[in-house]
Amino acid sequence: MALDTVAAPGTVESADDDPVVRRTAELAKQFAARAEELDRTGAFPAADFDDLFAAGLNAPTIPVEHGGLGLGPFRRRAHPLWMMTTELAKADLSLARCWEGHANALTLIDALGSEPQRTRWFDGVVKRGEKWVAWSGEPQAPKPGEARRFGTTVTRTEDGWLVDGSKAFATSATGADWAILLVNPAGPGGARHLGGGDDSLLLLACQLTHPSITVDTSWWDPVGMRATASHLVRFDHTPVPDAWSIGEPGAYLREGWQTAFIPHYSASFLGAAEGAYRYALEYLERQAKGGDPFVQQRVGRMAVDTRTAHLWLAHVGELWDSGRREPAQTAGSQARHLIEHLALSTVDNCIRACGARSLIRPSPVERILRDLTFYVRHDNADHILATIGRAALGLVHDPSFYKP
């Protein structure tokens, strides 16, 4: 076969042929059937994770020698991981968010952890289906009605740390077995709102069954992304031994690991958009509306937008997979900004083409609209674009959290 007829690693075409992505897509059909009930109840998608474990797909970023799939930016196989996420997000964007947190936490253990840590924790995932997440969220400005700010403090002990305080937006709080806590010895702030120097940030692995940890499920009552179970979690002298401290203090920010996860959010946005696009094609065919030239324009726009998003993700994946870290970081933010708008445009065009009935349950578009609208608020689009501009101008910028 001629070289110009073979899809290169990281392209859209090669992702379509990846057996892991195909297996994920097939399994996601079951997840789509569960999504509405999970959204109504706000329950963590435990059965979905059980099915991923049974199918051997729950260890995506664990290296092959430890029993995983060996995917992700650290292993220079970023694009297949993101395409798995896109398939899950087509079925349920909340599930995809929980999956992101799991996969990204395992990436951090692989990249920054010691060999004993990798062996212990990867075994738990591969052999017992344990679920991970990473929590940073400590908003420093209370919303109306909140009596106090969120935040953690850590106290040094003879053989580790004690964690006190609370974290909000704690994804998978009622489903995960372990969490990587991003905490700052200088005071509350997590990573996004860091109060001390960049070199002080700690990554502490925390077993969530410890009796000192409680989950306040009353706090998480959002318009969308309900099944992420991103509750308020409180810590009351929660012990973390030194053996569970991951990497050197500050390594997460110093090595820019947040930038490796930014395109992963884009993969979820794209999946939500493709879910809406797929619904539109099926609905319009059933309603015999394909002959309407204005409907044709809406469908054409959806086709172009989703294809453009795929091409951008493939481009960013190729940069990570070829070891070009700095351009990958810049391109990742560019893709994150653009795919947010492409995904929102796709959902809007779906609704305009299909009409108000697409927003009545059990239509999945009603849920996709709420979930996507909420999830893209994860970062401020204006700050992202300003950061891209600062980078283009050669100015100092924060590629991780887009702070001025």
C-alpha positions as CSV (number, residue, x, y, z in Angstrom):
1,M,0.0,0.0,0.0
2,A,1.4,3.4,-0.9
3,L,2.4,5.7,1.9
4,D,0.0,8.4,0.9
5,T,-2.9,6.0,1.4
6,V,-2.0,5.1,4.9
7,A,-3.5,7.1,7.8
8,A,-0.7,8.5,9.9
9,P,-0.9,8.1,13.7
10,G,-2.9,10.8,15.3
11,T,-5.2,11.5,12.3
12,V,-8.9,11.4,12.3
13,E,-8.9,8.4,9.9
14,S,-6.5,6.4,12.1
15,A,-8.7,7.1,15.2
16,D,-11.7,5.6,13.3
17,D,-9.8,2.4,12.8
18,D,-8.4,2.1,16.4
19,P,-9.8,-1.1,17.9
20,V,-9.9,0.5,21.4
21,V,-11.9,3.4,20.2
22,R,-14.3,1.1,18.3
23,R,-14.8,-1.0,21.5
24,T,-15.5,2.1,23.5
25,A,-18.0,3.3,20.9
26,E,-19.8,0.0,21.0
27,L,-19.9,0.0,24.8
28,A,-21.1,3.6,24.9
29,K,-24.4,2.6,23.3
30,Q,-25.3,1.0,26.7
31,F,-24.2,4.2,28.5
32,A,-26.4,6.4,26.3
33,A,-29.4,4.4,27.5
34,R,-28.6,5.1,31.1
35,A,-27.8,8.8,30.7
36,E,-31.2,10.2,31.2
37,E,-31.9,8.4,34.5
38,L,-28.4,9.4,35.8
39,D,-29.1,13.0,34.9
40,R,-32.5,13.0,36.7
41,T,-31.1,11.4,39.9
42,G,-27.6,13.1,39.8
43,A,-26.1,9.7,40.5
44,F,-22.5,8.8,39.7
45,P,-22.2,6.5,36.6
46,A,-21.0,3.5,38.6
47,A,-22.4,0.9,36.2
48,D,-20.7,2.5,33.3
49,F,-17.3,2.3,35.0
50,D,-18.1,-1.3,35.9
51,D,-18.7,-2.1,32.3
52,L,-15.5,-0.3,31.2
53,F,-13.6,-2.4,33.8
54,A,-15.2,-5.7,32.6
55,A,-14.2,-4.8,29.0
56,G,-10.6,-4.0,30.0
57,L,-10.9,-0.3,29.1
58,N,-10.7,1.3,32.5
59,A,-6.9,1.7,32.6
60,P,-6.4,3.9,29.6
61,T,-3.3,5.8,30.7
62,I,-1.7,3.1,32.8
63,P,1.4,1.8,30.9
64,V,1.2,-1.6,29.1
65,E,3.7,-3.2,31.4
66,H,1.4,-2.5,34.3
67,G,-1.6,-3.9,32.5
68,G,-3.1,-0.8,31.0
69,L,-3.6,0.5,27.5
70,G,-0.6,2.9,27.5
71,L,-2.4,5.9,26.1
72,G,-2.2,9.6,26.8
73,P,0.2,12.5,26.3
74,F,2.8,11.2,28.7
75,R,3.0,7.9,26.7
76,R,2.9,9.8,23.4
77,R,-0.4,8.3,22.4
78,A,-2.7,11.2,23.2
79,H,-5.1,11.1,20.3
80,P,-6.6,7.6,20.9
81,L,-7.3,8.5,24.5
82,W,-9.1,11.7,23.4
83,M,-11.1,9.7,20.9
84,M,-12.2,7.3,23.6
85,T,-13.4,10.3,25.6
86,T,-15.3,11.7,22.6
87,E,-17.1,8.4,22.2
88,L,-18.1,8.4,25.9
89,A,-19.2,12.1,25.7
90,K,-21.5,11.3,22.8
91,A,-23.4,9.0,25.2
92,D,-23.1,11.1,28.3
93,L,-21.0,14.2,28.9
94,S,-21.1,13.7,32.7
95,L,-19.6,10.3,32.3
96,A,-16.9,11.7,30.0
97,R,-16.0,14.3,32.7
98,C,-15.6,11.5,35.4
99,W,-13.6,9.5,32.9
100,E,-11.3,12.5,32.2
101,G,-10.6,12.9,35.9
102,H,-9.8,9.2,36.2
103,A,-7.5,9.0,33.2
104,N,-5.8,12.3,34.1
105,A,-5.1,11.2,37.6
106,L,-3.5,8.0,36.4
107,T,-1.4,10.0,34.0
108,L,-0.1,12.0,37.0
109,I,0.8,8.9,38.9
110,D,2.6,7.5,35.8
111,A,4.5,10.8,35.2
112,L,5.4,11.9,38.7
113,G,4.9,8.8,41.0
114,S,7.5,6.4,42.2
115,E,7.7,2.8,41.0
116,P,6.2,1.4,44.3
117,Q,3.3,3.9,43.9
118,R,2.7,3.0,40.3
119,T,2.7,-0.7,41.2
120,R,0.4,-0.4,44.1
121,W,-2.2,2.0,42.6
122,F,-2.2,0.6,39.1
123,D,-2.8,-2.9,40.4
124,G,-5.9,-1.5,42.1
125,V,-7.2,-0.1,38.9
126,V,-6.3,-3.0,36.6
127,K,-7.3,-5.9,39.0
128,R,-10.0,-4.4,41.1
129,G,-11.5,-1.6,39.0
130,E,-10.6,1.2,41.4
131,K,-11.5,4.7,40.3
132,W,-9.4,7.8,40.6
133,V,-9.9,11.5,40.3
134,A,-7.8,14.7,41.0
135,W,-9.3,17.6,43.0
136,S,-8.0,21.1,43.0
137,G,-11.2,23.2,43.4
138,E,-11.1,25.7,46.2
139,P,-13.0,28.8,45.0
140,Q,-11.9,31.8,47.0
141,A,-15.0,34.0,46.4
142,P,-18.2,32.6,48.0
143,K,-21.3,32.8,45.9
144,P,-24.4,34.5,47.4
145,G,-25.8,32.5,50.2
146,E,-22.5,30.8,51.1
147,A,-21.3,31.5,54.6
148,R,-17.6,30.7,54.1
149,R,-15.0,30.2,51.5
150,F,-13.8,26.8,50.4
151,G,-10.2,25.7,50.9
152,T,-7.8,23.3,52.6
153,T,-4.9,23.6,55.0
154,V,-2.3,21.0,55.5
155,T,-0.2,20.4,58.6
156,R,3.1,18.6,58.6
157,T,3.3,15.5,60.8
158,E,6.2,13.1,61.7
159,D,5.4,10.8,58.8
160,G,3.2,12.8,56.4
161,W,0.4,15.4,56.4
162,L,-3.0,16.2,57.9
163,V,-5.5,17.7,55.6
164,D,-8.4,19.9,56.9
165,G,-11.0,22.0,55.1
166,S,-13.1,21.5,52.0
167,K,-13.0,21.2,48.2
168,A,-15.8,22.1,45.9
169,F,-16.5,20.8,42.4
170,A,-15.2,17.5,43.6
171,T,-16.0,15.3,40.5
172,S,-16.9,11.7,41.2
173,A,-17.1,12.4,44.9
174,T,-19.6,9.5,45.5
175,G,-17.9,7.1,43.1
176,A,-14.2,7.4,43.2
177,D,-12.0,5.3,45.5
178,W,-9.0,7.5,45.5
179,A,-8.4,11.2,44.9
180,I,-5.2,13.2,44.2
181,L,-5.6,16.3,46.3
182,L,-3.8,19.4,44.9
183,V,-3.1,21.4,48.1
184,N,-0.9,24.2,49.2
185,P,1.0,24.4,52.5
186,A,0.8,28.2,52.4
187,G,-3.0,28.1,52.7
188,P,-6.2,27.6,50.7
189,G,-6.3,27.9,47.0
190,G,-5.6,24.5,45.4
191,A,-3.8,25.0,42.1
192,R,-6.1,27.4,40.3
193,H,-6.1,29.8,43.2
194,L,-2.7,29.2,44.5
195,G,-1.8,31.5,47.3
196,G,1.9,30.7,47.8
197,G,4.7,30.1,45.3
198,D,4.4,27.6,42.5
199,D,7.0,25.4,44.1
200,S,4.8,24.7,47.1
201,L,1.9,22.8,45.5
202,L,1.6,19.2,46.8
203,L,-0.1,16.2,45.2
204,L,-1.4,14.0,48.0
205,A,-3.1,10.7,47.2
206,C,-6.1,10.2,49.5
207,Q,-8.2,7.0,50.1
208,L,-11.7,8.3,50.1
209,T,-13.1,5.6,52.4
210,H,-11.3,7.2,55.4
211,P,-13.8,8.1,58.1
212,S,-12.4,11.7,58.4
213,I,-13.8,12.4,54.9
214,T,-17.5,13.5,54.4
215,V,-19.4,14.4,51.3
216,D,-22.1,17.1,51.3
217,T,-24.4,16.2,48.5
218,S,-26.7,19.2,49.1
219,W,-24.2,21.6,47.5
220,W,-24.1,20.1,44.0
221,D,-27.5,21.1,42.4
222,P,-26.4,22.5,39.0
223,V,-28.3,23.0,35.7
224,G,-26.1,20.5,34.0
225,M,-23.4,17.9,34.5
226,R,-25.4,16.5,37.4
227,A,-24.2,12.9,37.1
228,T,-20.6,14.0,37.7
229,A,-21.5,14.0,41.4
230,S,-19.2,17.0,41.9
231,H,-20.1,17.5,45.5
232,L,-18.5,19.4,48.3
233,V,-16.0,17.3,50.2
234,R,-14.8,18.0,53.7
235,F,-11.6,16.8,55.4
236,D,-11.2,16.6,59.2
237,H,-7.6,15.8,60.1
238,T,-7.4,13.4,57.2
239,P,-4.0,11.7,57.4
240,V,-1.8,11.3,54.2
241,P,1.5,9.4,54.8
242,D,4.6,10.5,53.0
243,A,4.4,7.3,50.9
244,W,1.3,8.8,49.2
245,S,2.8,12.1,48.3
246,I,3.3,12.2,44.5
247,G,6.3,13.8,42.9
248,E,8.3,16.8,44.2
249,P,6.5,19.9,45.5
250,G,5.5,22.2,42.7
251,A,6.2,19.7,39.9
252,Y,2.6,19.8,38.7
253,L,2.8,23.5,37.8
254,R,6.5,23.6,37.1
255,E,6.2,20.9,34.4
256,G,2.9,22.2,33.1
257,W,0.8,19.1,33.5
258,Q,-2.4,21.0,33.4
259,T,-1.7,21.8,29.8
260,A,-1.7,18.1,28.9
261,F,-5.2,17.9,30.2
262,I,-6.7,21.0,28.5
263,P,-7.2,19.2,25.1
264,H,-9.0,16.4,26.9
265,Y,-11.8,18.8,27.9
266,S,-12.1,19.6,24.1
267,A,-12.5,16.0,23.4
268,S,-15.6,15.9,25.7
269,F,-17.0,19.1,24.1
270,L,-16.6,17.4,20.7
271,G,-18.4,14.3,21.9
272,A,-21.3,16.3,23.1
273,A,-21.5,18.1,19.7
274,E,-21.4,14.8,17.8
275,G,-24.2,13.5,20.0
276,A,-26.3,16.4,18.9
277,Y,-25.3,16.1,15.3
278,R,-26.1,12.4,15.2
279,Y,-29.5,13.1,16.7
280,A,-30.2,15.8,14.1
281,L,-29.4,13.5,11.2
282,E,-31.6,10.7,12.5
283,Y,-34.5,13.1,13.4
284,L,-34.4,15.0,10.1
285,E,-34.4,11.8,8.2
286,R,-37.5,10.5,10.1
287,Q,-39.3,13.8,9.6
288,A,-38.3,14.0,5.9
289,K,-37.0,17.5,6.3
290,G,-33.7,17.0,4.3
291,G,-35.1,18.8,1.3
292,D,-35.4,22.1,3.1
293,P,-32.5,24.3,1.9
294,F,-32.2,26.1,5.3
295,V,-32.1,22.7,7.1
296,Q,-29.4,21.7,4.6
297,Q,-27.3,24.7,5.6
298,R,-27.7,23.9,9.3
299,V,-26.5,20.3,8.7
300,G,-23.7,21.5,6.5
301,R,-22.5,23.8,9.3
302,M,-22.6,20.9,11.8
303,A,-20.7,18.7,9.5
304,V,-18.0,21.4,9.0
305,D,-17.8,22.3,12.7
306,T,-17.4,18.7,13.9
307,R,-14.9,17.9,11.3
308,T,-12.9,21.0,12.1
309,A,-12.8,20.0,15.8
310,H,-11.6,16.6,14.9
311,L,-8.8,18.0,12.8
312,W,-7.7,20.3,15.5
313,L,-7.6,17.5,18.1
314,A,-5.6,15.3,15.7
315,H,-3.1,18.2,15.2
316,V,-2.7,18.7,19.0
317,G,-2.3,15.0,19.5
318,E,0.4,14.8,16.9
319,L,2.3,17.5,18.6
320,W,2.2,15.8,22.0
321,D,3.0,12.4,20.5
322,S,6.0,13.7,18.6
323,G,7.4,15.3,21.8
324,R,6.9,18.9,20.8
325,R,5.7,20.0,24.2
326,E,5.8,23.8,23.9
327,P,3.9,24.1,20.6
328,A,1.5,21.4,21.9
329,Q,0.7,23.5,24.9
330,T,-0.1,26.5,22.8
331,A,-2.1,24.5,20.3
332,G,-4.0,22.8,23.1
333,S,-5.3,26.1,24.3
334,Q,-6.2,27.2,20.8
335,A,-8.1,24.0,20.2
336,R,-9.8,24.3,23.6
337,H,-11.0,27.8,22.7
338,L,-12.1,26.9,19.2
339,I,-13.8,23.6,20.0
340,E,-15.9,25.2,22.7
341,H,-17.4,27.5,20.1
342,L,-17.7,24.8,17.5
343,A,-19.5,22.5,19.9
344,L,-21.9,25.2,21.1
345,S,-22.6,26.1,17.4
346,T,-23.3,22.5,16.6
347,V,-25.8,22.1,19.4
348,D,-27.5,25.4,18.4
349,N,-27.8,24.4,14.8
350,C,-29.2,21.0,15.8
351,I,-31.9,22.7,17.8
352,R,-32.7,25.2,15.0
353,A,-32.9,22.4,12.4
354,C,-35.0,20.1,14.6
355,G,-37.2,22.6,16.4
356,A,-38.5,22.9,20.0
357,R,-39.3,19.2,20.2
358,S,-35.6,18.4,20.4
359,L,-35.6,20.1,23.8
360,I,-38.3,17.9,25.3
361,R,-37.4,14.8,27.2
362,P,-36.5,12.1,26.5
363,S,-34.6,13.8,23.7
364,P,-30.9,13.7,24.6
365,V,-30.4,17.2,23.1
366,E,-32.1,18.8,26.1
367,R,-29.5,17.2,28.4
368,I,-26.6,17.9,26.0
369,L,-27.5,21.6,25.9
370,R,-27.5,21.9,29.7
371,D,-24.4,19.8,30.2
372,L,-22.3,21.5,27.5
373,T,-23.4,25.0,28.5
374,F,-22.4,24.2,32.0
375,Y,-19.1,22.4,31.3
376,V,-17.6,24.9,29.0
377,R,-17.6,27.3,32.0
378,H,-14.8,25.2,33.4
379,D,-12.5,28.0,32.1
380,N,-13.3,31.5,31.2
381,A,-13.3,31.8,27.3
382,D,-12.2,35.4,27.5
383,H,-9.2,34.6,29.6
384,I,-8.3,31.7,27.3
385,L,-8.4,33.9,24.3
386,A,-6.4,36.7,26.0
387,T,-3.8,34.1,27.0
388,I,-3.5,32.9,23.4
389,G,-3.0,36.5,22.4
390,R,-0.3,37.1,25.1
391,A,1.5,34.0,23.8
392,A,1.3,35.3,20.2
393,L,2.7,38.6,21.4
394,G,5.6,37.0,23.2
395,L,4.3,38.2,26.6
396,V,4.4,36.4,29.9
397,H,1.3,34.2,30.2
398,D,-0.1,31.3,32.2
399,P,-0.8,28.3,29.9
400,S,-2.3,26.2,32.7
401,F,-5.0,28.3,34.3
402,Y,-5.1,31.4,32.1
403,K,-4.6,33.8,35.0
404,P,-3.7,37.4,34.0
